């Protein structure tokens, strides 16, 4: 099979399944008894296991298989989800994401996940976190090594509890083979724990380890005396198993003995007697081995292949309705359509001059078709910011837990659509902002209670459209930004002088947080205090043609607001005239147009204002702002006004003449003109003229 052909599909679907599992784990923390959530996770893990095995990524397949075992017990009601289960599965998801990222970067996707696999198996076996129980298995209280030696020899009796014995019996009846394997490592071996791991790894390719004495955790931690015993379930012959073990260096002896029904019956009787005496076996081993008894060993060559067709049936109908397209092809399509739109506008202008009925009719039909095509092309590049927002609940949960805080992340507007290229780039800036809110903004539980707040802090992550921009806000209900602390640190670091700082507004002081190397943290941690983070946010947002601002109220919280351009090539705009110059105002930011008489304009503290729907709003003179040489609205008796909105704020733009609505192609001004105030780009009109596109958000303060 040509894996390269399917690699991109595997990467995309793997990321989708990992994101789904992360989301479901967070939901499961809030509702640990909801089996439906576990069922969804199990399906995602099963699908990922099948895909990765088919693609040859065995480390991913083996780790997801162990996750699948844990989830299977939970969904069948045989295992209760505890804190250590959540942490282990979260670690597993992190490891899987790292391996998928390695594949994206051209790697093999291999990783040493033995410790996580051991933890997952311990959860299945019921030994996770029970050091006392593991010690009892490995040693006898009267002698530190006697228990291990006894485990290495003797019979099955004493190794298996009643439930494990029952499971092995079922396995034998279903055609599997059970073995008792004794392994002795040479006394001169320096790294005996490593050799033991290699033995377990070799056995993992042939079947399933049911029990080890000492436990796998003790063996991994080098707490054993060169010998250990394994109860093993496999479809392979004993000779093949012995050969696999002897293939590991520094193995002194390996003995593989079949386990018979009589051995199991004897072990079960012994375990039952112990249970009657008060040594009750935990419930988890029963469920663990019940799953092992009814499922063929994971390392069986046919097992990964068998799991692959299952997801195909579930998603077959959807797969035939979607295709994956390279983003560069969409860029090319958008550029070609933009050029076609310029020619269409030019044709409409020429048809109006020539005034031939058949030409006008053809151009009008072409306009209708191209408008429909435009809608399709524009939607192709748009995607909801949900794809970025989805990964933040897990991140906020982890950061809050590491800081000993309680934080709720409330997401609104996740369905807000943004251009694909912008969506791909805003992830890192938002990570920094949210980590900053949780670390610096939200107080500790004690501080919040002392301030009369609830012990759980709240961080709001919002996205919404305004004009031809998208705003993303991260707001917390924490302690707010202390102007004096920020200013003091900025003066100390030489960013501003004390005189400059005293003259700065609060908003300007807050923006000092984005200076390179600036940090108010006194202690450096893995979360903050290294002087990196917010400066990265500012530079990244500005590189995308956006801007970031900060507002804060001491004791109540802070809000970081990011303004991003949609970066669409085609928008609807109202064309206006100022003397001999033409400008375009994005239609999405316009509320309405009106005619304003000179006597209706009033001066308030030197600013021109007018009454609009029971409120007083500012009047912005575009002719004065852009220094138009042949027009000034201040001397007119009547002025055309375009009412524009930014959020809940409104302003009026004074213009000379309204030309009408028009579809325009948005062109960037280039790197030499990227900081022109209140201008977001330019467009080429049908008559060949260039018109500037206004950024109305910059005009409303």
Buried (B, 14 or more C-beta within 10 A) or exposed (E): EEEEEBEEEBBEBBBBBBBBBBBBBBBBBEEBEEBEBBBBBBBBBBBBBBBBBBBEBBBBBBBBBBBBBBBBBBBBEBBEBEEEBBEBBBBBBBBBBEBBEBBBEEEEBEBEBBEBBBBBBBBBBBBBBBEEEBBEBBBEEEEEBEBBBBBBEEEBBBBBBBBBBBBBBBBBEEEBBBBBBBBBBEEEBEEBBBBBBBBBBBBBBBBBBBBBBBBBBBBBEEBBBBBBBBBBBBBBBBEEBBBBBBEBEBBEEBBBBEBEEEBBEBBBEBBBEBBEEEEEBBBBBBBBBBBBBEBBBBBBEEBBEEBBEBBEEEEEEEEEEEEEEEEEEBBEBBEEBBEBBBEBBBBBBEBEEEEEEEBBEEBEEBBEEBEEEBEEBBEBBBBBBBBBBBBBBBBBBEBBEEBEBBBBBEBEBBEBBBBBEBBEBBBEBBBBBBBBBBBBBBBBBEBBEEEEBEEBBBBBBBBEBBBBBBBBBBBBBBBBBBBEEBBBBBBEBEBBEEEEBEEBEBEEBBBBBBBEEBBBBEEEEEBBBEBEBBBBBBEBBBEBBBBBBBBBEEEEBBBBBBBBBBBBBBBBBBBBBBEEBBBBBBBBBBBEBEEBEEEBBEEEEEEBBBEBEEEEBBBBBBBEBBEBEEBBBEEBEEBBBBBBBBEEEBBBBBBBEBBEEBBBBBBBBEEEEEEBEBBBBBBBBBEEEEBBBBBBBBBBE
